[in-house]
Amino acid sequence: MVEHGELKTRIYGMRSIVSWEVLGKAGVRAAFGNDWLRHRRAERLCRCSLGSSTALFFEPFNDMPNTRGLLFDQMLPEGIMLKRVEAADKAGLHVMIHAIGNEANFRILDFLSRSPKKNGPRDRRFRIEHAQHLRRAKSNVSARNA
């Protein structure tokens, strides 16, 4: 459709960060495509929300003191999301992750800050989608309490 001038809607594609390798092996990099059809990102959609009490916080929910939320499945086993972020970044993809809750955002910001140190400088467009309920970091405090 693009080649024949028949595409009338711009398409901006994203693929799950879990399968970023498909994009990397196909040679897709940041800003791949043209004005009508573009693919830039490896994305992770977390299924967390405030309404379902699954957003991840450092402290328990006020109305549900038995839960702080959930660590979404693609963060497990521990450390796998960091590896995915670093690998997708190394392949030149823009990484976009959804995070709701102060602990979820803290963890994602940590991953996004580590990747450039490992992969070196370049133009990056890291993004946290729906970043909600952040809190200010405190110096000289453990990550768990930051």
C-alpha positions as a printed Julia matrix, in Angstrom:
146×3 Matrix{Float64}:
  0.0     0.0    0.0
  2.85    2.37   0.81
  4.55    1.67  -2.51
  1.32    2.28  -4.45
  0.3     5.43  -2.52
 -2.75    3.66  -1.11
 -1.95    3.91   2.61
 -4.03    6.8    3.99
 -3.27    6.36   7.67
  0.15    6.74   9.24
  1.18    3.62  11.14
  3.64    3.69  13.99
  4.39    0.13  15.05
  5.74   -1.31  18.27
  6.67   -4.83  19.28
  6.89   -6.38  22.72
 10.32   -6.13  24.28
 10.06   -9.85  25.0
 10.48  -10.56  21.28
 12.79   -7.67  20.38
 15.1   -10.16  18.66
 12.64  -10.46  15.75
 13.16   -6.78  14.99
 16.91   -6.92  15.5
 17.35   -9.91  13.19
 15.23   -8.21  10.52
 17.51   -5.16  10.65
 14.89   -2.86  12.16
 16.49    0.02  14.03
 15.24    3.28  15.51
 13.39    5.39  12.94
 13.02    2.42  10.58
 10.49    3.03   7.81
  9.16    6.18   6.19
  6.61    8.92   6.84
  3.69    6.51   6.42
  4.91    3.3    8.0
  7.43    3.39  10.83
  8.65    1.01  13.48
 10.78    2.35  16.28
 10.2     0.7   19.58
 10.45   -2.35  21.69
  7.65   -1.97  24.17
  6.47   -3.62  27.32
  2.89   -3.26  28.41
  2.41   -4.01  32.05
 -1.01   -5.07  33.13
 -0.94   -3.03  36.27
 -3.4    -0.42  37.42
 -4.59    1.39  40.49
 -8.15    0.09  40.16
 -7.09   -3.54  40.3
 -4.47   -2.83  43.02
 -1.73   -4.26  40.8
  0.36   -1.08  40.43
  3.68   -1.71  42.22
  4.42    0.48  45.25
  7.05    0.47  47.98
  4.3     0.68  50.6
  0.98   -1.21  50.81
 -2.21    0.27  49.39
 -4.17    2.29  51.97
 -7.34    0.29  51.38
 -5.55   -3.07  50.93
 -2.74   -3.29  53.51
 -1.9    -6.86  52.45
 -0.58   -5.85  49.02
  1.91   -3.45  47.47
  0.83   -4.49  43.99
  2.39   -6.95  41.6
  5.65   -7.31  39.77
  4.37   -7.97  36.26
  5.28  -11.3   34.73
  7.76   -9.99  32.18
  9.95   -8.71  35.01
 10.47  -12.28  36.15
 12.77  -13.98  36.71
 14.55  -11.14  38.46
 16.98   -9.4   36.12
 15.39  -10.49  32.83
 13.87   -7.08  32.05
 17.24   -5.37  32.46
 18.74   -7.85  29.99
 15.9    -7.21  27.53
 16.23   -3.43  27.83
 19.98   -3.56  27.31
 19.69   -5.92  24.35
 16.92   -3.95  22.62
 18.88   -0.73  23.2
 22.04   -2.32  21.81
 20.06   -3.31  18.7
 19.19    0.38  18.23
 15.53    0.18  19.2
 13.73    2.81  21.24
 12.6     1.24  24.5
  9.21    2.19  25.91
  7.84    0.62  29.09
  4.58    1.19  30.96
  4.95    1.64  34.71
  2.44    2.56  37.39
  3.48    2.89  41.01
  6.58    4.34  42.62
  8.45    1.03  42.86
  7.63    0.07  39.25
  8.91    3.45  38.03
 11.98    3.23  40.26
 12.9    -0.16  38.78
 12.32    0.94  35.18
 14.32    4.15  35.65
 17.14    2.02  37.05
 17.1    -0.23  33.95
 17.0     2.74  31.59
 19.92    4.42  33.37
 22.1     1.29  33.19
 21.71    0.6   29.49
 23.66    3.64  28.16
 26.51    2.82  30.53
 26.72   -0.65  29.01
 25.98    0.2   25.37
 27.66    3.58  25.04
 26.39    6.96  23.91
 23.89    7.47  21.08
 20.56    9.16  20.44
 18.07    7.36  22.68
 14.36    7.87  23.11
 13.67    5.88  26.29
 10.17    6.45  27.52
  7.98    5.41  30.42
  4.35    5.32  29.35
  1.65    6.16  31.87
  4.25    6.95  34.53
  2.11    7.48  37.6
  2.69    7.88  41.31
  6.37    8.71  41.47
  8.19    9.83  44.54
 11.3    11.86  45.05
 14.47    9.83  45.61
 16.28   10.31  48.89
 20.06   10.28  49.07
 21.92    7.72  51.17
 18.91    5.43  51.37
 18.63    1.9   50.09
 16.87    1.31  46.76
 13.97   -0.31  48.58
 13.28    2.9   50.5
 14.25    5.46  47.85
